[in-house]
């Protein structure tokens, strides 16, 4: 995710004015409270900026995350088909291990398809909804990769 997003001019102006009015009394009257308030305000503003920047980045990468998740799911489902064939041909004694892994595949498939279905309805929505969906896609992508890795471990055990 790239971090080339920045605060708007209006947001920067408001932040500057808030800091200015907190710092000025400290400079004139030496008020430690005003200086502490300015420091706190700067920290809050910085944290808010980072949060908005992160949301914008997720929103910007929504299509990329959608395509990556879809590709990874299709790969996992193809891999599952290969595993099913191998189990039927060779090793019936690993059926229980395969069934456990397959149930994980089915669960993640349902979650991914649900998430991918929301993509068509959310593309023109607010940055916050897009960001939330994109973040969810990233988490599901990681889970799909994890389940795929477990399947690869099982396939090594089966010598596929």
N, C-alpha and C positions, 0 to 999 in steps of 0.2 A: 504494500500500500504506500502510495507516495504522499508526502505531507506538504504539498505546494499550496494549500489553502491558507487564507489569511482572514483576519477580521475586516469587516467593511469599514469604509471611511467613517460612517456614522458611529459604529461601535467603538472605533479608536477615539473619536472625538469625545464620546461620552465617558470612556475610561479615563482619558486625559483630564477632563473637567473634574471628575470625581476625585482623582488623585491630587489635582491642583488644589481643590478646596480643602482637602485633608492636610496637605503639606504646608500650605500658606500660613495657617495659624501657628504651626510649629516653627516656621522660620521667623515669624514676627514675634511671637510670644514665647517661644521655646517650649511649647507644650509637648511633652513626651507622649501624651495620650493621642494627640493628633498624628504624630509621627508613627506611632504603633498602629493606629487606624489605617494610615496610608499603606503601611507595609502589609497589613492584613488584606486590604482591598486589592492591592497588587497581586497577592497570592491567589485570592479568589478569582480575580479576573484572568490570571494566567491559567488556572485550573479549568475555568469555563472555556477558555479558548482551546485548550488541548482536547476537551470533551467534544466541542463542536467540530474541531478539526478531524477527530477520529470518526465521528458520525458522517461527516462529509466524505471522508475517504471510503468508508464502507459503502455509502450510497453511490459514489462514483464508480466503484468496482462491482456493482450489483450484477451487471451482465456477464462480466468475466467470472465472477463467483458462480453464477447460474450455470454457465457453460462447463466450468471445471467440475462442478458437482454432478451435472448430468453425465459427463464423460466418465467420471470415476464410477458412478452407479452402473452404467452400461458395461464397463469393464468387469466390475464385481459380478454382475449377473451372468456374463459370458463365462467367467471363471467358475461360477457355481455350476453351470451346465457341464463344463468339462469335468468337474469333480464328481457330479452325479454319474456320468458315464463310467468314470474310472471305478467308482464304488460298485456299480452294477457288474462290471467285468471282472474285477480282481478280488477285492477285499471285503467280504461281507462282515468280518469281525470288527471293522472300523465304522460300521453303520451308525452306532450310537454317537460316536464323536462327530461324525459328519452331520447327523440330525441336529445336534446341539448347535453347531456352527451355522447350519442352514436356518435355524430359527432366528439366530441373530441377523442373518442376511435378510430374512423376511421382515423383521421388525424395522431394520434401518431402511429397507426399501420403501416401506409404507410411510415412514417419516419423511424421507427424501421426496417421494412423489407428492406428498401433501405440501411440502415446502415449495417444490418446483411449480405446482399448480397455482400457488399464490403469486408467483412471479408475473404471470399474465395480467393479473388484476391490480398490481401495485406499481407498475412501471411509471405511471403518471401521478403518483401520490407524493406526499410530503417527504422531505429529506429524512425525517425521523422514522417514518414507516419503512422507507426503502433501506435505511441504515440497519434497522432492526432485522429485517428479512435477510439482508446481505450477511450480517453477523451470524445469524442462525445458519445460513448456508455454509459459512466457513467452519462452524462447529460440526455440522453434519458431514462436511467433506473430510474433516479429520477423523471422525468416527468411521466413515466408509473405508478410509485408508487403513485404520486399525483393524477392522473386521477382515479386510482383504489380506492384511499381513498374517492374521490368525489362520486364514484359509491357506495361505502359502506354506505356513508351518505344517498344517495338516497334510498338504500335498507332498511335502518332503517326507513326511512319515509314511505316506502311501507309496512313495517313490514314483510319482506321476511325472 
